[in-house]
Amino acid sequence: METEALSCPCASELDEVVAFHNGDMRAAIVTLLEDIRHLRHQLVLAEGAMSSGMTRGWRPSYDRD
């Protein structure tokens, strides 16, 4: 049951996202997809800046496991 709580955002977070977009679900989804795209780009930049010695061979994963 704990894993369900961790994998599903709280209802209040969902309500806040939708309220920010005045109830427009498509706009909320577009914004979240843009955020994902931006964060993936930031991860690529961070990976390029890190040395493999600093991370001891760890590499970021771009998809959920």
C-alpha positions as CSV (number, residue, x, y, z in Angstrom):
1,M,0.0,0.0,0.0
2,E,2.9,2.4,0.7
3,T,4.2,2.1,-2.9
4,E,0.8,3.2,-4.2
5,A,1.0,6.3,-2.0
6,L,4.5,7.1,-3.3
7,S,3.7,6.6,-7.0
8,C,0.4,8.6,-7.1
9,P,0.6,12.3,-6.5
10,C,-1.6,13.7,-3.7
11,A,-5.0,14.9,-4.7
12,S,-4.2,18.4,-3.5
13,E,-1.2,18.6,-5.9
14,L,-3.4,17.5,-8.8
15,D,-6.0,20.1,-7.8
16,E,-3.3,22.8,-7.7
17,V,-2.0,22.0,-11.2
18,V,-5.5,22.0,-12.7
19,A,-6.5,25.2,-10.7
20,F,-3.4,27.0,-12.0
21,H,-4.6,26.3,-15.5
22,N,-8.2,27.4,-14.7
23,G,-9.6,23.9,-15.0
24,D,-8.1,23.3,-18.5
25,M,-6.7,19.7,-18.3
26,R,-5.0,19.9,-21.7
27,A,-3.1,23.0,-20.7
28,A,-2.1,21.3,-17.4
29,I,-0.8,18.3,-19.3
30,V,1.1,20.4,-21.9
31,T,2.8,22.3,-19.0
32,L,3.8,19.0,-17.3
33,L,5.1,17.6,-20.5
34,E,7.2,20.7,-21.1
35,D,8.5,20.4,-17.6
36,I,9.5,16.8,-18.2
37,R,11.3,17.9,-21.5
38,H,13.1,20.6,-19.7
39,L,14.2,18.4,-16.8
40,R,15.5,15.7,-19.3
41,H,17.5,18.4,-21.0
42,Q,19.0,19.5,-17.7
43,L,19.9,15.9,-16.9
44,V,21.7,15.6,-20.2
45,L,23.7,18.7,-19.4
46,A,24.5,17.5,-15.9
47,E,25.6,14.1,-17.3
48,G,28.0,15.9,-19.7
49,A,29.5,18.0,-16.9
50,M,30.1,15.1,-14.5
51,S,33.2,13.0,-14.6
52,S,32.7,9.2,-14.4
53,G,35.2,9.2,-11.5
54,M,33.0,11.6,-9.5
55,T,29.9,9.4,-10.0
56,R,31.9,6.1,-9.7
57,G,30.4,4.8,-13.0
58,W,26.8,5.8,-12.2
59,R,24.8,7.1,-15.1
60,P,21.4,8.8,-15.0
61,S,18.4,7.0,-16.2
62,Y,16.0,8.9,-18.5
63,D,13.1,6.5,-18.0
64,R,11.4,5.1,-15.0
65,D,12.6,1.8,-13.8
